[in-house]
């Protein structure tokens, strides 16, 4: 029972959640800025989907769980872009943090339901983090809210919302890894990263596969099996004090490497880096800050 209480109801410094919050805010801001020229094309009722087409609803498309649906004709679609920009900046700065988190979660859910054909992994990962962020104290550190409350003595928060966020993040690996082995034999042979990098979907044809062909294929095998090892061990080793930091840094290094090798999934891999920031203890960030050049 003591282990259960420590795991769910201990009080800890929420600094790692604050770092995650800032990273999520930066990624959301980058995403909304990248969507600027295509916002109306993707999300307007007369955009790429033509929402007045009756045949569209014969499939799996559902627009009911979307703010854009319920405000159609009342609020311009472009106005929601400004909401996303403002809320992302607010989340980064930690101003009215909970309100900004709720707003971004509602907006991300609305965008995902509005046009599911353009949904990518980062949309789902960021929405998941935002969902747990609504219940978390990730505005207690590195935020305007915290500075405004500096004169109020507040105890460290309970970690239950933090733990739920961590578990949900690790389930991505625990669920996806078995599917990789079941659906793609190349993960067994060590060739999966080669075929991923060589795919025209992620890279311009002929630009990058040389890295996976070098050294008689051992580089691609190391990349493939290294990915398997990190994703397979992550759900277990991040919970132990001795292996927590190395494992969290390994997750970050893995996804930064993927972003370099497969730029088509950069936002998704960086969203996983933001999630991995939850596992580094507050002491790690404090040590890094102390060693940073003044």
N, C-alpha and C positions, 0 to 999 in steps of 0.2 A: 504493500500500500504506500510506503514511503517513496518508492521509486515512481509510482504512478503520480503521486502528488508533486514530486520534484519535476517530472516530465511536463505535466500540464499546468501546474499552479505555482511554480517557482516565480520569483520576481527577479528580473534581469534587466540590464541596461539595454534599451531599445535602439542603440546606435546602429546595429546591423540592419534593422528594419528601415531606419532613416536613410541609410546608404541605398538600400533597395528602392525606396520611394523616389529618391532623386534620379536614380538610373531609369526607373520606369517613366518618370516625367519627361526626361530628356528623350527617350525613345519615342514616346507618344508625340512629343513636339516635332521630332524629326519625321515621324510618319504623317502627321497632319500637313506639315510643310511640303512633303513629297506628293501628297494628294492634291495640292492646290490647283494645278491645271486641269485635273480630271474629276474634281469633286462632283460637279453637276452631271458629268457624263456617267459617273458610277452610281450616284445616289438619287438623282432627280427622277420623277415619275415618267418623264419622257426621255430618259437617258438610254443607255445601252440595253436595258431590259424591257422598256416599253410596258410599264406596269398596267396599262389599260388593255393589254392583250389577254383575253379570257383564257387562252390556252396555257398561259404561263402558270396559272394556278392549278392546272391539272397534274402537275408534277409535285415535287417536294418543296416548292417555294412557299414560304410563309412570311408575310410582312406584318402580321398583326402585333408582334412583340417589338415594335419599333416606334420611337418617338417621331420619326420622320413620317410614318404612316398616319398617326393621329393628329399631326399638325399640318398635314398636306393642305395647301391652299391658304393656310393661315400664317405660317412661319416659313420664310424662304429657306430652301435647302442650304444655301450658302451660309445662312445665319448659324447653322450647327457647326460649320467649320470654325467660325469665330469662337463659338463656345468651347470647342476642342482646344484651340490655341490658348485661350485664356485660362481654361482649367488646367492644362498641362503646365503652364508657367506657374500657376498657383500651387500646383503639386510640387514642383521643383523647389519653390521658395518656402513651402510649408505654410502658406497663408490660408486660413480656413480649411485646413487639410482634409477634414472629414467630408465637408461639403464638396470640395473639389474631387475627392475620391468617388463619392456617390455620383456626381455629375459625369465623370469620365466612365465609370462602370455602365451607367445608363446609356451613354452615347456609344460606347464600344458595342454593347449588346444590340443597340439599334442599328448600327452599321452592319454588323454581322448578319442580322436578320433581314436587313434591307436588300443586301446583295451578297448572297452566300457564294456566288461564283468567283468572287475575287478574294475570298477569305484565305489567309495564310496562317502558318503556325504562330507567328508573333501576335496576331489578333487574339487567338485563343489563350496563349500564355499570359499576355498582358491583362486580358479580361479576368483570368483566373486570379492573378495577383491582386488586381483591383478589388475583386469580390472579397477576398480575405482582408485587404487593406481597409475596407469599410469598418471592420470590427477591431482593427489593430491600433495600437498607439504609435504608429510610425510618424506622427507629427510631434512627438515629444522631444525629439533631438534634431539639430541642424535645421531649424525652422523658425519662421517669424512667430508662429504660435508659441513656441517654447520661449522665445525672448520676451514676448508680451507677458508670459506667466512666470518670469524669473523670480519674482518676489514671493511666489506661492510655493511653499514646501510641499512637494508631491512625492509620494513613495514610488519606487520603481514599479512598472506595470507587471501584471501577470502575463505569462508567456503562452497561454492557450491559443490565442489567435495566431501568434507567431508559429507555434507548432503545427497548427492546421495548414498554414501556408507552406511550411516546409514539407509536410507529408504529401500535400497535393502536388507540389513540385516534383518530388521524388517518384511519384506514381507515373509520371511521364516516362521515366526510364524503365520502371518495373513492368509497365504494360507494353511499351513499344519494343523493347529488346526481344522478348519471345516472338513477337510478330516478325521481326527482321529475320530471325532464323527460320521461321516457318514458311515465310513467303519468298525469301530470296536466298538461294544456295550460295551466292557469291559471298555472303557473310561467313560461311563455313570455309570456303576456299581462300579467303583473303583478298578477293578481287572487287569487293563492293565499292570501295572508295574510287577505284579506277573508273568503273562504269558510271558512277555518280558525277565525277569530275569531267569525264569525257562527254557527258550528255549535252546535247545542244540546248537543252532546257535551261542549263545553268551557266554555260560558257559559250562564247563564240566559237564556232567549229574550228578545231585545230590549234587552239591557243594554249591549253594547259596540260593535256594528258601526258606530256613528256615526263612530268615529275613522278607519275605513277608507273612509268615504263623503265625508269632508271634503275640501276643496280639489280638487274635481272628480276625486277618485280618485288624486291624485298621492301622497298619504300611503301608501295601500296599495301603490302601485307601488314607492315608495321602500323600504318595508318588505320587500316580496317580493324585489326585485332586490338590495337590500342583503344579505339573507340569502344569496342565491345567490353574490354576490361574496365574502362572508366565507368561506362554506363551500368555494367553489371555489379560493380563494387560500390558505387555511389550510394544506393539506398541503404547500405549497411554500415560502411565505414565512416560516414559523416556524423554518426551519433557518438562516436568514441573520442575522448579528449585527445589521445595521442595521434589519431589519424584524421581528425576533423579538418584541420587547416590544410594538410597536404591534399586531402581528397577534394576539398572545395576549390583549391587552386588548380587541381587537375581538371575539374569540370570547366573552370573558366578558360584554361589553356586549350582544352579540347574545342570549345566553341569559338574561341578567337581563331584557332587554326582552321576550323571549318569556314568561318567568315572569309578568311584569306583565300582558301582554296576554292570555295563555292560562293562567290559574291552574290548570287541570286537569292541566297537565304540569309543575308547579313542581319537583317532586323530580327529574324527568328533566333539566330544564334546569340545575338547580343541580348535578347530578352531572357535567354537561358543563363547568360552571365549575370544579369540582374537578379535572377532567382537564386543563383549560387551564392550571391553576396549575403544571403540570409544566414548562411552556415558559418561564416567567419565570425569569431567572437569579437566583442567590443574591444577587448585588449589588443587584438590584431590591428584594428583601425587606429586606435590610440597610439600604438607603437609606430605605425606608418606615418601618422601625423607628426609625431615627435621627431622623426628622422628626416622629414621633408625639409628641403632648403627654405630658410626663412627669407 
